[in-house]
């Protein structure tokens, strides 16, 4: 395990490398010697090891174990804020999702989505769409992911994506509060239906509307009555 000093140094080097690469006036690094090149070679070796394993569960455990070793580099790149394409950073976002490390996913996704970094070959969704859909799928089964799904929707609010993807996320969030906050549930479910009439929220909308209609109205405060 790396020491705090080693982690800080790796982070600083990644930050300097990303900053230098984004500066048109800086001398380019020799071919294959930049920090990104070094990390790409490391990533390729790790991916080869992972792909050699048949068990998806074991693959997930391997990614979770490898992820912390890449994070100093990822943090340095994010701090540099250069916006250059970085396959290592994007891959770590995906690994964090496989490890269900949602705070890490969102921290990296904030950078990836802001600069519209390309997803790896074989992915047919852009980063914003991938983020919302993956978290919607997770939150449908795991309530612990619900706050992160809400964050993902806000993070991608200005990004174009297919309406059913955003509707699916709103449906999950709406159903989650159907019993505890019918008003909020109604808002989310109505927005989901407006985006995609095939989202499968009609029955839930009927239930929520009936629940709201059945809520007792508050009795007026006797002390507030105006004397005759």
URKATA-V436903 format. One record per pair of residues at least 24 apart in sequence whose C-alpha atoms are under 10 Angstrom apart, sorted by sequence separation. I is the first residue (numbers start at 1). J is the second residue. If there is no record, write none. Layout:
I&J / I&J
This chain:
67&91 / 68&92 / 128&152 / 129&153 / 131&155 / 132&156 / 149&173 / 167&191 / 168&192 / 184&208 / 185&209 / 10&35 / 14&39 / 67&92 / 94&119 / 106&131 / 128&153 / 131&156 / 166&191 / 167&192 / 168&193 / 170&195 / 182&207 / 183&208 / 66&92 / 67&93 / 86&112 / 94&120 / 105&131 / 146&172 / 147&173 / 166&192 / 167&193 / 175&201 / 178&204 / 182&208 / 183&209 / 186&212 / 43&70 / 85&112 / 90&117 / 128&155 / 129&156 / 146&173 / 165&192 / 167&194 / 168&195 / 174&201 / 178&205 / 181&208 / 182&209 / 42&70 / 64&92 / 67&95 / 68&96 / 83&111 / 84&112 / 89&117 / 90&118 / 91&119 / 128&156 / 140&168 / 164&192 / 167&195 / 168&196 / 171&199 / 182&210 / 183&211 / 63&92 / 66&95 / 67&96 / 78&107 / 82&111 / 83&112 / 90&119 / 91&120 / 127&156 / 128&157 / 132&161 / 136&165 / 140&169 / 143&172 / 163&192 / 164&193 / 166&195 / 167&196 / 170&199 / 171&200 / 172&201 / 175&204 / 178&207 / 179&208 / 182&211 / 183&212 / 78&108 / 81&111 / 85&115 / 87&117 / 90&120 / 105&135 / 128&158 / 129&159 / 136&166 / 139&169 / 143&173 / 146&176 / 165&195 / 166&196 / 167&197 / 168&198 / 169&199 / 171&201 / 174&204 / 175&205 / 178&208 / 182&212 / 39&70 / 63&94 / 64&95 / 77&108 / 83&114 / 84&115 / 85&116 / 86&117 / 87&118 / 128&159 / 129&160 / 130&161 / 133&164 / 134&165 / 136&167 / 137&168 / 140&171 / 141&172 / 163&194 / 164&195 / 165&196 / 167&198 / 168&199 / 170&201 / 174&205 / 181&212 / 63&95 / 64&96 / 67&99 / 75&107 / 78&110 / 79&111 / 83&115 / 84&116 / 85&117 / 86&118 / 87&119 / 88&120 / 127&159 / 128&160 / 129&161 / 133&165 / 136&168 / 137&169 / 140&172 / 163&195 / 164&196 / 167&199 / 168&200 / 179&211 / 62&95 / 63&96 / 64&97 / 71&104 / 75&108 / 78&111 / 82&115 / 83&116 / 84&117 / 85&118 / 86&119 / 87&120 / 94&127 / 102&135 / 128&161 / 129&162 / 132&165 / 133&166 / 136&169 / 139&172 / 140&173 / 143&176 / 162&195 / 163&196 / 164&197 / 166&199 / 167&200 / 168&201 / 171&204 / 175&208 / 178&211 / 39&73 / 63&97 / 64&98 / 65&99 / 74&108 / 77&111 / 78&112 / 81&115 / 83&117 / 85&119 / 93&127 / 97&131 / 126&160 / 132&166 / 133&167 / 135&169 / 136&170 / 138&172 / 139&173 / 162&196 / 164&198 / 165&199 / 167&201 / 174&208 / 60&95 / 63&98 / 64&99 / 100&135 / 126&161 / 130&165 / 133&168 / 134&169 / 136&171 / 137&172 / 140&175 / 164&199 / 59&95 / 60&96 / 63&99 / 64&100 / 94&130 / 98&134 / 102&138 / 125&161 / 129&165 / 132&168 / 133&169 / 136&172 / 140&176 / 163&199 / 36&73 / 60&97 / 61&98 / 62&99 / 64&101 / 67&104 / 71&108 / 90&127 / 94&131 / 97&134 / 129&166 / 132&169 / 135&172 / 136&173 / 139&176 / 35&73 / 60&98 / 61&99 / 93&131 / 97&135 / 100&138 / 59&98 / 60&99 / 59&99 / 60&100 / 94&134 / 36&77 / 57&98 / 97&138 / 114&155 / 56&98 / 102&144 / 103&145 / 106&148 / 110&152 / 113&155 / 114&156 / 102&145 / 105&148 / 106&149 / 109&152 / 113&156 / 116&159 / 43&87 / 44&88 / 101&145 / 43&88 / 100&145 / 102&147 / 103&148 / 106&151 / 110&155 / 114&159 / 40&86 / 42&88 / 102&148 / 106&152 / 109&155 / 110&156 / 113&159 / 39&86 / 40&87 / 41&88 / 102&149 / 105&152 / 109&156 / 39&87 / 40&88 / 43&91 / 37&86 / 39&88 / 43&92 / 106&155 / 36&86 / 39&89 / 36&87 / 37&88 / 36&88 / 36&89 / 18&73 / 17&73 / 15&72 / 19&76 / 14&72 / 15&73 / 18&76 / 19&77 / 22&80 / 10&69 / 11&70 / 13&72 / 14&73 / 15&74 / 17&76 / 18&77 / 22&81 / 23&82 / 10&70 / 11&71 / 12&72 / 13&73 / 14&74 / 15&75 / 16&76 / 17&77 / 18&78 / 19&79 / 20&80 / 22&82 / 7&68 / 10&71 / 11&72 / 12&73 / 14&75 / 15&76 / 16&77 / 18&79 / 19&80 / 21&82 / 22&83 / 7&69 / 10&72 / 11&73 / 14&76 / 15&77 / 18&80 / 19&81 / 20&82 / 22&84 / 7&70 / 9&72 / 10&73 / 11&74 / 12&75 / 13&76 / 14&77 / 15&78 / 16&79 / 17&80 / 18&81 / 19&82 / 21&84 / 7&71 / 8&72 / 9&73 / 10&74 / 11&75 / 12&76 / 13&77 / 14&78 / 15&79 / 16&80 / 18&82 / 19&83 / 7&72 / 8&73 / 10&75 / 11&76 / 12&77 / 14&79 / 15&80 / 18&83 / 19&84 / 2&68 / 6&72 / 7&73 / 10&76 / 11&77 / 14&80 / 15&81 / 18&84 / 1&68 / 2&69 / 8&75 / 9&76 / 11&78 / 12&79 / 15&82 / 1&69 / 8&76 / 11&79 / 12&80 / 18&86
